């Protein structure tokens, strides 16, 4: 997923996306361990998307803290 697309999402959508990407990362790791994963690059893509989602959530959190002061 492109970062531009992720920035357009709401915070609730990002939290749900993070949860689903975390679950998908786990299942991909499990499939890779049991040699049932055909496309190993999907693990990297999922991890990067998860990192992007976490970064955007953290940015929003810091922005809210800054505005509260």
C-alpha positions as CSV (number, residue, x, y, z in Angstrom):
1,X,0.0,0.0,0.0
2,X,1.3,3.4,-0.9
3,X,2.0,5.9,2.0
4,X,-0.2,8.5,0.3
5,X,-3.1,6.2,0.5
6,X,-2.4,5.4,4.1
7,X,-2.3,9.1,5.0
8,X,-5.8,9.6,3.7
9,X,-7.2,7.0,6.1
10,X,-8.8,7.9,9.5
11,X,-7.2,6.9,12.8
12,X,-9.7,4.1,13.3
13,X,-9.0,2.7,9.9
14,X,-5.2,2.8,10.6
15,X,-5.7,0.9,13.9
16,X,-7.8,-1.7,12.1
17,X,-5.2,-1.9,9.3
18,X,-2.4,-2.3,11.9
19,X,-4.3,-5.2,13.6
20,X,-4.9,-7.0,10.3
21,X,-1.3,-6.5,9.1
22,X,0.0,-7.9,12.4
23,X,-2.2,-11.0,12.0
24,X,-1.2,-11.4,8.4
25,X,2.5,-11.1,9.3
26,X,2.1,-13.9,11.8
27,X,0.3,-16.1,9.3
28,X,2.9,-15.5,6.6
29,X,5.7,-16.3,9.1
30,X,4.0,-19.5,10.0
31,X,3.4,-20.5,6.4
32,X,7.1,-19.7,5.6
33,X,8.2,-21.9,8.5
34,X,6.1,-24.8,7.3
35,X,7.2,-24.3,3.7
36,X,3.7,-23.5,2.4
37,X,4.5,-19.9,1.4
38,X,5.2,-19.5,-2.3
39,X,5.9,-15.7,-2.5
40,X,8.3,-14.9,0.3
41,X,8.4,-11.2,-0.8
42,X,4.9,-10.8,0.6
43,X,6.4,-11.0,4.1
44,X,8.6,-8.0,3.4
45,X,5.8,-6.0,1.9
46,X,3.5,-6.8,4.8
47,X,6.2,-5.8,7.4
48,X,6.8,-2.5,5.6
49,X,3.1,-1.7,5.4
50,X,2.8,-2.5,9.1
51,X,5.7,-0.1,9.8
52,X,4.1,2.6,7.7
53,X,0.8,2.2,9.7
54,X,2.6,2.4,13.0
55,X,4.5,5.4,11.9
56,X,1.4,7.3,10.9
57,X,-0.3,6.4,14.2
58,X,2.7,7.6,16.1
59,X,2.7,10.9,14.1
60,X,-0.9,11.4,15.0
61,X,-0.3,10.7,18.6
62,X,2.6,13.2,18.8
63,X,0.5,15.8,17.0
64,X,-2.3,15.4,19.5
65,X,0.1,15.8,22.4
66,X,1.6,18.9,20.9
67,X,-1.8,20.5,20.4
68,X,-2.8,19.6,23.9
69,X,0.1,21.7,25.4
